[in-house]
């Protein structure tokens, strides 16, 4: 919640100023935090207090790339898994694995 509040320029105890361009920055197609089609924002006021209700969905941050390479005397299987938001910490992680099988010489 703190990351989103800072990105929206919201501070507890400060006057509420809604800036739609700040929300737009969070839902950019080229790397925003949330998917645009799943984002909804609604504000309500009660006793002079503003409550902001955000409904969001994170985009998929994982990519799986399989590869198979076969020729006359060997076969290789390769798999790469990338996560651009590892454990929700905003860190990137990548794991690669491959297996090669060669035919025994005659």
N, C-alpha and C positions, 0 to 999 in steps of 0.2 A: 504493500500500500504506500509506503514512503517514497519509493521510486516513482510510482505513478503520480502521486501528489506533487512531488518536485517537478516532474515533467510538465504537469498541468499548471504549475505556478500557484498551487494552493497551499496556504499555511493556516494552521489552526489559530484561531483568535484574530485573524486578519480579515478585512472585508472581502467578500466573495466577488471575484471578477472572472467571469467565464470567457475564455478565449478559444474559440473553435479551431484556430490554427494550431494551437498546442495539441489538441486531440488529434488533429489531422497528422501531425508529426509522429504520433504514436501508432498510427495505422497505415503508414506509407507502405506501398507495395514493395519497395526496394529495401526492406530491412526494418520495418516498423515492429513494435513489440506485439501487436495484435492484428488479427485478420479483420479487414474492413467490413466485410459482409456480416460478421458476427458481433460487431460492436454497437452497443446501445448506451446512451447516457440520459439520465433523468435526474433533475434536481427538485427537491421539495423544501419548503420553508415552514418551520414550526417554532413559534416563540422567538423569532429573530435568529434562529439557527438554521443554516443551510445544510442539508444532507444531499450528497451526490451519490447516486447509485449507478455504477458502471457494470455492464455485462459485457464480457470480452471472451475471446478464444484465442489462444496462442497458435501461431502457424507451426507447421511441422519443421523442426530444426534438424531432423535426421535424414541422412542420405545413405542408401545402401547401393553399392556398385559391384555387381558380379561380373566376372569375365572368365571365359573359357578359351584356351588356346590349344589346338590339337594339330599335330603334324605326324609324319610317318613314324617317327621313333620316340615321341614323347607327348605327354598331355600335361597341361598346367591349369589349375583352377585358382582364381584370385578373387578375393573379396575385400572391399574397403567399406568401412562403416565410419561415417562422420557425424558428429553432433555439434551444432553451432551454439548450443546453450546447455552445456554439460551440467547436469544436476541443478539446473535453473540458476546457475551462478554467472551466466554470461560468458563463460569460458568455452573455448573450442577444444574438441578432442577428436582424434582420428586413430583408428586401428586398421591395420592391413594384415592380411594373412594369405599365404599362398601354399599350394602343394603341387609338386612336380613329380611326375612318374615317368621314368625313362625305361625303354626296353633294354633288356640285358644284351650285351654284345654276343654275337654268335661265334 
